[in-house]
Amino acid sequence: MHSPAHHRHGGGASDTETIGLTMRGGWCYDLHGWFLDTCVFRGQGRALRQRSLSVADLHAGDIVLDVGCGTGTLALEVARSVGRTGRVCGIDPSAEQIARAHAKAARRRAPVEFQTGVIEQLPFPDATFDAVLSTLMMHHLPAPTKRQGLSEIARVLKPGGRLVIADFTRKQDRTGKAASFHAGGSRLEDLVALVQEAGFGRLEAEEVEPARHSAFPGAGILRAYKS
């Protein structure tokens, strides 16, 4: 979801450095996201999140990373899927978003490990995770950062681990009411090419079309496996 944002090109007092787009807002971000999905997207934002979880094929005991976790909404749902024997980590460059994620996890007594961090330099050892998820985040990154980030994801995934990317359809391909939605997006074919370039295999991709009377811009979902 979109909310007030700014590019980061250098140091900051609260945010980890990234040349991508950093989302901010904390509880305001969550409120804006709820209103947008309920009144504008007709629930398709939540449906996309649920479909991403289904495609990730998570199991009890899995170790999962949510890259660009924002305020932790998806990571908290992942935690329910992997259970107490699993482990869930979330990173985001915004300290404000991470603080909100910590507060939400504390209220739910969910043992999710949130920390500030960037896709360009993931703060985890090699071969740590069974699955890595990235939702509605790739369009915030320039192409070189996407390539660096996918290389980092491949590094922290276990052999055979799976990557799931979900992102809005790019603006040029939207029609109807969705054409007026301001957030950026990605061309699914471009994501597939980048993921293949990073050495992933067994790619599966699908498109999520906007529902009638919804301004949801459509989305693409991609699953791939580390060779």
Secondary structure, 3 states (H helix, E strand, C coil): CCCCEEECCCCCCCCCCCCCEEECCCHHHHHHHHHHHHHHCCCHHHHHHHHHHHHHCCCCCCEEEEECCCCCHHHHHHHHHHCCCCEEEEEECCHHHHHHHHHHHHHHCCCEEEEECECCECCCCCCCEEEEEEECCHHHCCHHHHHHHHHHHHHHEEEEEEEEEEEEECHHHCCHHHHHCCCCCECHHHHHHHHHHCCEEEEEEEEECCCCCCCCCCEEEEEEEEC
